Each structure stands twice: as C-alpha cells, then as structure tokens.
Amino acid sequence: MRDVIEKIIATESEARVAIEAATAEADSILNNAQKMGREILERARAEAQIEADKILESKVEAAEREKQNLLAKALTKIESEIVLKPETRQQAVDWIVRCICNQR
C-alpha cells in the first residue's frame, strides 16, 4: 500500500512539473507572438506614414502647379483686356499677384 501511495505522489509531482513546463512554454510562445505582432504593427504604421507623406507631397505639388497655372492664365487675361502704360500694367499685375498669394 505504501508503494502505491509513493507512486501516486511521484506521479503527481511529475504531472506538476509537466504542467509548469507546459505553462512556461505557453508563456514563451505568447510573448514571442505578442512581440512579433508589435513589430508587424510598427512596420505597417511606418509604411502607412511613408505612403501618406508621399500622397500629401504629391497633392501639395499638384496644388502649387494649379496655382501657378491659374496665375499665368489670370496674367494673360489681364494683359489682353487692359491696355495700360507698361509701368502701370506691371504695378497692377504685381498687386493682383500679391492679393492672390496673400502677400500684402
């Protein structure tokens, strides 16, 4: 009978050790998975930020080109519709450009 009790106690001890080892391994796997998840998330954020910066830069450049195009068209229209002395015309053009560009 004593032998049976000792075997039960030994088996329980082995089971406890196996459970502790399995728990430690599960914790390690979970920690590694969390670390990988954070790394993937950080890479995705960085890539998204780079892409957003590229899009923003492209839109700013397009807006600048459109502004320059509109200024050129306005200048051409003004020059064709108004007949002034060259000095007066240049002053008017400069004033319009300053107004459009908010550079008073």
Phi, psi and omega in degrees: 000320179299320179299320180294316180295318179296321178294321179296316180296318179296318180295319177297320178295316178298319179296318179298316179297317179297319179294317179297319179294318179295320178296317179297318179294319178297318177298318180297315179297317179297316179298317178297318179296318179295319179297315179297320178298317178297318180296317179296317180297317179296319178297317180297319178297316181297317179296320179295321179295318178298315180296318178297319178297319178297316180297315180298315179298319179297317180293321178295317178297318178296319179295320178296317178298318179297319178299314180297321178296315179295321177297318179296318178296317179298318179297315179298316180296315180298314181296326181280333184266335185245128177252110182226168172298150183305320180293315181295319179298316181295321177297318179295317179297315179300318180297316180296316180298317178297319179296315181294321182271002179061045184241044181292000000 
